[in-house]
Amino acid sequence: MARLRLDPFAADYDPAIQIDEGDEPAASVDTRVEQEAWEAVRPSPPSAIPRMFFVDGVRRVEHRLLLEDDRQQAYGLLGSFGVGATRVDGKAARITHEAVGRLCVVAGGVLGPAVESRIGDSALVFEPRVVPENTPLAPIEGLQSAMREDEARLADTLSSQADLVLLDGPLTFLASGRGPVVGFVKRLMRPYLAAPALGLLRRLAVGERTPLFLIEDARAPRYSWYQRLAQGRRIESALTGVVRLEASGSLALAAVRTLADACASLLPRYASDSAHDPRAPHNLYPIGGLETRLRRLLGDPLLIRRAIEASLHEEAA
């Protein structure tokens, strides 16, 4: 008999668990790259806490736009994004490398103008960015891509300074893939594993991971694995607390195994709880704190919206 179970994320967010077990895997997958037996792996804790960075970003649409002339109109937006990292070294954690970007994104291959708005003595400049498709969602995707590109550049830079860099999200925009960068995917979306192998995810204990598997993507092959950060409540899905992680396919298998073992042992200590984060336990504390800090750096949305409208009023007049 089917059981009614809750998704762990608050209703304001897209669901954490979106796996459709009836679909075919999105790419060819080799589940035997680490071991023949498809069973849980429980690594020993590392002897010392490694130097770690958690890299993430936030974005916000400040105002939607339409760029119009006598022949056409193109969808657009003015948006802001922030990118930064939380450094964890031993028991200490601090936020570093914060940066804010502001963009005027216009769809349909149309290059929009740079838009400047003023709040007191401060000038906010929204730099132009073009996206090819002219749809209402295309400008949002352009803003998201710009943020992801900056996140990947920061993770790549920090990889020479740390033993582990956890990048919130997949490694889609990572350029080199040579350093100890691990993509942290909170939402379970694509069914990379067939139904029998997926059954292991529900049985994982905290601190355990699946064996490594290779996603044989022609553009960017990568190793991946699932692990459990925390146990959910009995009323929640059996996949609550399970996340997917990935590392570049250009790394040696032994290096990826070291990264996977470190993540399985260390990340559960950073799992959030629902009293502090609406995406608990998947949104790790170092990432949640970083997101809060970056949202503050974006500025007051009401003031920015008024400044944008004031500058457009001046232009129209």
N, C-alpha and C positions, 0 to 999 in steps of 0.2 A: 504494500500500500504506500502511495506517495506520502511524503512528510512535508509539512510546511516549515521552511527554514528561512531566516532573514539573511540579507546581504549585509556585511558589516559596515559599509560606508553609510553616512548620513544621507537622507533623501535628496539633499541639495546637490550631491555629486553624482556623476555617472557611476553605475554599479562597479564594484570591485571584481566581480566574477561574471565573465561573459563567455565562458567556454561552451561551445556547441559540440558535444561529443559525436554528433552524427556527421559532421563535416569531415572532409578529407584534410590531411595536413597541408598547410600553405606552402611548404617546401619539402624537398626530400630530406629525411632525417636518418642519421646513423646512431642507433642507441648502444652500439657495442664498442665505441672508441675507448672507453675506460675499462670496462669489464664486461664479461659475457652475461653474468647474472643481473637481471633488472631488480635490484633490491636496495633498500635504504642504506645509506652510508652515514656513519656517525664518526666524524674525525675527532682526534684528540685536540683539546684546546692548545693554542700556541703558548710557548714558554713566556713570551712577553707581548704586550699590546703593541701592535705595529703602528707606525705613523700613518694616519688615515685622513683623507679629505672626503667630505660629502658635498657634491656639487649639484646645485639645483637653480631653477629660475621661476619667476612668476610673471604673468602678463596681465594687462588690463586694457580694454577698449575704452578710450576716453570719449570718443564721439564717432558716430558713423557718418559717412559722407556719400554724396553723389557728385561725380565730376561730369559736368554737362557742357555741351556746345550745341550748335545747330544740327549736327549730324548724329550724335550718339550720346550715350551716358554710360559711365563706368562706375561700378561699386567701389567704395573705398572706406577707409577709417583712419582716424588718428589714434595711435596706441602707444602704450609705454610698456617696457619690460625691464626687469631687474635680474641680474645673475650674480651669484657669489658662491662661497664655499664655507663649510664649517670644518675647522681643523681639530682633530681629536688626537692628542698625544698623551698617552697614559690616562689619567683621570681628568685631565683638563681639556676644555673645549672652548674655542673662540671662533667668531665669524670673521672672515677675511675676504679680500679680493672682490668687494662689492662694486658693482657698476650698473648704471641705469642707461637705457637707450630709449629713444622716442622716434617713432616712424609715422610717416604719412604713406600708407599702403594703398595703392590704386590697382584695380584689376583690369583685365582686358589688354595688357601690354602697354598701357598708357602711363607715361611718366608724369606723376603729379608734381606739384610745387613743394618746396620746403615751406613749412608753416611755422611762423614764430608767434608765440603768445607771451605776454608778460604778466607776472604776479609780483607786484611791488618792484623791487630792483632786480628781480631774477627773470631771465629770459628762458623760455622753454622752446627749443627748436625741434620740430618733427621733420626728420630727414626723409626724402622721397625713396620709396621702394616699389618695384613693379612686380606684379604677378600676372601670369599669362591668361588664365581663365577669367571670364567676366561673369561671376556668380556671386550671390550674397555671401557665401561662405569663404570664397577665395581670399579676401583681404585678411580674415581671421587666420587662415592657414599660413598666409605670408608672415603675419606677426609671430605666429607660433614657430615657424621655421627660423626666423631671425633669432629668436630666443634660443632655440635648440643649437643653432650654429655657434652662438657665443658660449653656451654651456660646454659644447664639445671642445672648443678652443681652450677654454679654461682647464678642463679636465686633462687635455693633452699637455698643457704647460705644467700642471701640478704633478703629472705622473713621474717627473724626474726628481721630485722632492719627497715622495712618499712610498710606502710599501703597498698601499691600496688606495685607489681613488674610486669612490662609489658615485657614479653618475646617475641621477634620477631619470629614468627613462631608457629606451633602447639606444644602441650605439650607432644609430642611422647616420649621424652627421660626424662621427669621429673620423679624423683624417688618417692618422698614422697607424693606430692599433698596436703599437709596439710596447707601450708601457703597461703597468698594472692597473688598467682601467676596467671596471666592471659595471655594466649597465644593470640598473635595478628597476624592474618592471612590476609595479604594484598591481595592475589590473591583469587578470588572466583572460586573454582575448582569443588569440589564435590557438587552435588545437594542434600544436606541433607533434603531439604524441597520439598514437592510435588508442582506441578505447581500453584495451587490456592494460597498456602501460600507464594510462591515466589513473587507473585504480590505485597505484602506489601513492599518488599525491594525497589521497584521503587518509592513508595510514601513516604518513610521516609524523614522527614525534618532534617536539621542539629540539632544535640543534641537529636534526638529521636533514640530509639532502638526497636527491636522486643521483644516480650515476650521471656523469657528463654525457651529453649527446651532441652531435655535430649537425647543425643546420646547414645543409649544402646549398646555400644561396649562391648563384653564379656571380652576383655582384659583390657580395661581402659575406663569405662563409664565416660562421662564428660558432663557438662552443656555447652551450647553455645547460642549465640545470634548474631544478626547483628545490626550494627548501621551506621549512616551516619556521616562522618567527615566533608564533605564540599559538596557544589553543583558544579557539573561540568559545562563546557560550553554547550551551546545549541547544538553544533555539536558533543558532546561526548555522550557515552552511558548513559542511565538513571541510570545505576549502578555505574557510576563514583562517588567516595567518599564513597562507601559502603564497609565496611570491616566486617569480621567475627571474633569473639572473643570466647575464651573458658576457662573454669575453671574446676578443678578436680571434678569428681562426688562424691568424698569422703567428700567434704565440705557440710555443712548444707545449705539448700536452702536459708535461710535468709542471710547467709554470701555471697553467690553468688549474690543475688539480690543487696546487698550493693556494691559489686565490679562492677557489671554491671551498676548500676546507676552512680557510680563515673566515669566510663569510658565514658558513654554517655555524661555526663556533661563536663568533663575536656578535653578529647582528641581532640575535634575540635579546641581548641586553639593552638594545636601543629601541625595541618595539614600543610603540605608544599605547596608551589606554584611552578608552572612550570618554573619560572625564576630562581629558586634555586635548583630544584631537578627534574630529568627526570622521577621520579615515583610519582610525585605529583598527587593528594593530599594525597595519601595513605602512603607514606614514611614520618613518623613524623620527625619534626626537631631534637628532641633529638637523634633519631636513625640515621638520615642522618649525623649529626655532628660526632657521634661516629664512623660510618663507615669510614668517611674521616680520622679520627685520627688513626684508626686501620690499614688502608691501608698504611699510612706512616710508621707505626711501622714494617710492613712486610719487609721494605727495598726496595732498587732499584731493579726492576726485571731484568734489563739488567746486572747489576753487579753480581747478584746472579746466573744468567744463565751462565755467563762467568766463575764464580768460580766453578760451578758444572762441566762444561766441562773441566776445567783445572785439577780438581781432578781426573776425569775419564781418561784423557789423561795420567796422571802419573801412574794410576793403569794399563792401557793398555800397557804402556811402560815397 
